Amino acid sequence: MAKTSSIVKSARFKRKVANALAVGAHPKKATRVINRCRICGRNRGYMRRFEMCRICFRELASRGEIVGVKKSSW
């Protein structure tokens, strides 16, 4: 699992960038925004459409908890 501090840090940065863009100014230090899984905080294997990593996506899809997703071999 990802460190909680890095999750909080990326969320704080996203809020800071959103506030700066709402005002119309560019943030002073433009660094890369890291997408993280909503469930476990993993940053690799992230699916933007579902806002989660591939592992959590597979678990939820196999249980049938994601609407509109089904296993292709069934």
N, C-alpha and C positions, 0 to 999 in steps of 0.2 A: 504494500500500500504506500501511497505517497505520504510524505511528511505533511502534517497538518499546517506547519508554518508556510510551506511553499504553496499550499492551496489558498490559505488566507492572503498571502502576498499577491498571488495572481488575481484573486477576486478584488483586492484593494486597488490594484493597478487598473483593472478593467473599469471600475467605478471612476477612478481618477481621469482616465481617458474619455469616458462618456461625458463626464461633467465638463471637461475642457472643450470637447467638441460641441456640447450644447451651448456653451457661451460663445463659441465661434473662434476660439483660439486654439492653436496647435500646442500640444504638450511639449515642454522643453526637451525632455529626453524621450525620444520615440524608440522604445524597445519592443521586442516581439511579444505579442500576447499569446500565452500558452493556453490552449484549450484543454480542459480536464473533464473526466467522467463525472457526472452528477452523483453517481452512487459510490464509487470507490476512490475517486481522485486520480486515477491513472491518466498519464498524458500521452502514452503511446497507443497506437491502434484506435484512435479516437474517430468516431463517426459523427460528423457535424450534423447530419440530418436528425439523428436520434439523441444527440448530446450525451453519448456514453461510449465506453470502450468496447472493443470487440468481445471481450470475455463476458461482461455484464449483458451485452446485447444477446449473445448466444444463450445464456442462462434464461433470460426473460422470454426470448422467442421460443425456446423449447418448452417452456411452461405455458405458452400461449398468452402472455400478459401484454404483448405489444400488438396493438390493433393493426390489421392489414398485413401482418408478416406470417408466413407459413413456410414450413420446410418443403423444399422443392422436390424431394424424392418421395413424398407421400402422395 
